[in-house]
Amino acid sequence: MPTSPIRYIGGTSSLGVLLLAFSAEGLCALLLGDDLITLERDLARRFQGPTPQRDNGLMPALEQTLRHLEDPRTALDLPLHLTGSVFQRRVWEVLRQIPVGETASYRDIAQRLGQPSASRAVANACGANPVAVIVPCHRVLRQDGSLGGYRWGLERKRQLLDREAQR
């Protein structure tokens, strides 16, 4: 967990409301939802310690993220500060290697990690992902090709996959 104060900014996109949060080390959360108050509560639960502070000075990072959300091929040059177990971070790193417009199954990811029986653990790591879209857990499907779950809502997952398929 980040020990430095968490700063955040909220905004709206075609995917709904989003909240970007930064520790001193980098982007530590990109949360998606329907209202900022719920996202602020989620942020406070995720990061114990001093109360996260809204920071409008993060507007350039928000604008860059919004461009990336609308066109996933647009570069996103923000340092990441991902916190999670060693296994979760390994899963998130493999997910970041899935190209825009492509998908993989939970089983595929487990096999890439050298742990072919860890599909359920991969799914749990996807559910714990604190950085929506940038760590593209939306690109992971069930073995039969169905959407499976998505921490940020199946409709958002569908929108992201459709958007990426069109590009």
C-alpha positions as CSV (number, residue, x, y, z in Angstrom):
1,M,0.0,0.0,0.0
2,P,1.2,3.5,-0.7
3,T,2.4,5.3,2.4
4,S,2.5,8.7,0.8
5,P,-0.7,10.9,0.7
6,I,-3.1,9.9,-2.1
7,R,-4.2,12.7,-4.4
8,Y,-7.1,12.3,-6.8
9,I,-9.2,13.9,-9.5
10,G,-12.6,12.9,-10.9
11,G,-14.0,13.3,-14.3
12,T,-16.5,11.9,-16.8
13,S,-16.0,9.9,-19.9
14,S,-18.0,7.8,-22.3
15,L,-17.6,5.0,-19.8
16,G,-19.1,7.0,-16.9
17,V,-17.5,8.7,-14.0
18,L,-13.8,8.0,-13.4
19,L,-11.5,8.7,-10.6
20,L,-7.7,8.9,-11.0
21,A,-5.6,8.6,-7.9
22,F,-1.8,9.1,-7.4
23,S,0.7,8.3,-4.7
24,A,4.1,9.9,-4.8
25,E,5.3,6.9,-6.8
26,G,2.6,7.2,-9.6
27,L,-0.9,6.3,-10.6
28,C,-2.3,3.9,-8.0
29,A,-6.0,3.7,-9.0
30,L,-8.2,4.4,-12.0
31,L,-11.7,3.6,-10.8
32,L,-14.9,3.6,-13.0
33,G,-18.4,3.9,-11.8
34,D,-21.6,5.9,-12.0
35,D,-21.0,8.6,-9.4
36,L,-18.0,10.3,-7.8
37,I,-19.1,9.9,-4.2
38,T,-19.1,6.1,-4.5
39,L,-15.7,6.1,-6.2
40,E,-14.3,8.4,-3.4
41,R,-15.6,5.9,-0.8
42,D,-14.0,3.0,-2.8
43,L,-10.7,4.9,-2.9
44,A,-10.7,5.6,0.9
45,R,-11.3,1.8,1.5
46,R,-8.5,0.8,-0.8
47,F,-5.9,3.1,0.7
48,Q,-5.8,3.3,4.5
49,G,-4.0,6.3,6.1
50,P,-4.5,10.0,5.5
51,T,-7.8,10.9,3.7
52,P,-7.2,11.1,0.0
53,Q,-7.2,14.7,-1.2
54,R,-8.8,16.1,-4.3
55,D,-6.1,17.8,-6.5
56,N,-7.2,19.8,-9.5
57,G,-3.5,20.1,-10.4
58,L,-3.9,16.5,-11.8
59,M,-6.0,17.8,-14.7
60,P,-3.3,17.1,-17.3
61,A,-3.1,13.5,-16.2
62,L,-6.9,13.3,-16.4
63,E,-7.0,14.8,-19.9
64,Q,-4.3,12.3,-21.1
65,T,-6.3,9.4,-19.5
66,L,-9.5,10.5,-21.1
67,R,-7.8,10.6,-24.5
68,H,-6.5,7.1,-23.9
69,L,-9.9,5.8,-22.9
70,E,-11.5,7.1,-26.1
71,D,-8.6,5.8,-28.3
72,P,-6.7,3.0,-26.6
73,R,-3.9,3.4,-29.1
74,T,-3.1,6.9,-27.8
75,A,0.0,6.8,-25.6
76,L,-0.5,7.0,-21.9
77,D,2.7,8.3,-20.2
78,L,1.9,8.0,-16.5
79,P,4.1,6.2,-14.0
80,L,2.2,3.3,-12.4
81,H,2.3,2.3,-8.7
82,L,0.5,-1.0,-8.6
83,T,0.1,-2.5,-5.2
84,G,-1.0,-6.1,-4.7
85,S,0.4,-9.5,-4.0
86,V,3.3,-10.8,-6.1
87,F,0.9,-13.1,-8.0
88,Q,-1.5,-10.2,-8.7
89,R,1.3,-8.0,-10.0
90,R,2.5,-10.8,-12.2
91,V,-1.0,-11.2,-13.7
92,W,-1.3,-7.5,-14.2
93,E,2.0,-7.4,-16.0
94,V,0.9,-10.2,-18.4
95,L,-2.4,-8.4,-19.0
96,R,-0.5,-5.2,-20.0
97,Q,1.1,-7.3,-22.8
98,I,-2.2,-8.2,-24.5
99,P,-2.3,-6.0,-27.6
100,V,-5.2,-3.6,-28.1
101,G,-8.0,-5.4,-30.0
102,E,-6.9,-8.9,-28.8
103,T,-8.2,-11.0,-25.9
104,A,-7.0,-13.9,-23.8
105,S,-8.8,-16.4,-21.6
106,Y,-8.2,-16.7,-17.8
107,R,-6.6,-20.1,-18.6
108,D,-4.3,-18.5,-21.2
109,I,-3.1,-16.1,-18.6
110,A,-2.5,-18.8,-16.1
111,Q,-0.6,-20.8,-18.7
112,R,1.6,-17.8,-19.5
113,L,2.4,-17.5,-15.8
114,G,3.4,-21.2,-15.8
115,Q,0.5,-22.1,-13.5
116,P,-2.0,-23.7,-15.8
117,S,-4.4,-24.6,-12.9
118,A,-4.6,-21.0,-11.6
119,S,-7.4,-19.7,-13.8
120,R,-9.6,-18.9,-10.7
121,A,-6.7,-17.0,-9.1
122,V,-6.2,-15.1,-12.4
123,A,-9.8,-14.1,-12.3
124,N,-9.5,-13.0,-8.7
125,A,-6.4,-10.9,-9.6
126,C,-8.4,-9.3,-12.4
127,G,-11.2,-8.4,-9.9
128,A,-8.6,-6.8,-7.6
129,N,-7.1,-4.7,-10.3
130,P,-7.0,-1.1,-9.0
131,V,-6.2,0.5,-12.4
132,A,-9.1,-0.1,-14.9
133,V,-8.3,-0.1,-18.6
134,I,-4.6,0.7,-18.2
135,V,-4.2,-2.8,-16.7
136,P,-6.6,-4.2,-19.3
137,C,-8.5,-6.9,-17.4
138,H,-11.3,-6.2,-19.8
139,R,-9.4,-8.2,-22.4
140,V,-9.7,-11.4,-20.4
141,L,-12.6,-13.7,-21.4
142,R,-13.9,-17.0,-20.3
143,Q,-12.6,-20.1,-22.2
144,D,-15.8,-20.2,-24.2
145,G,-15.3,-16.6,-25.3
146,S,-18.1,-15.2,-23.1
147,L,-17.4,-12.0,-21.2
148,G,-17.2,-13.4,-17.7
149,G,-17.1,-10.8,-15.0
150,Y,-15.8,-7.3,-14.9
151,R,-15.2,-5.3,-11.7
152,W,-16.4,-2.1,-13.4
153,G,-19.5,-3.7,-15.0
154,L,-20.1,-5.9,-18.0
155,E,-21.6,-3.1,-20.1
156,R,-18.3,-1.1,-19.7
157,K,-16.3,-4.3,-20.6
158,R,-18.4,-4.7,-23.7
159,Q,-17.9,-1.0,-24.7
160,L,-14.2,-1.3,-24.2
161,L,-13.9,-4.4,-26.3
162,D,-16.1,-3.0,-29.0
163,R,-14.1,0.2,-29.1
164,E,-10.8,-1.7,-29.4
165,A,-12.2,-4.0,-32.1
166,Q,-13.1,-1.0,-34.2
167,R,-9.7,0.5,-34.2
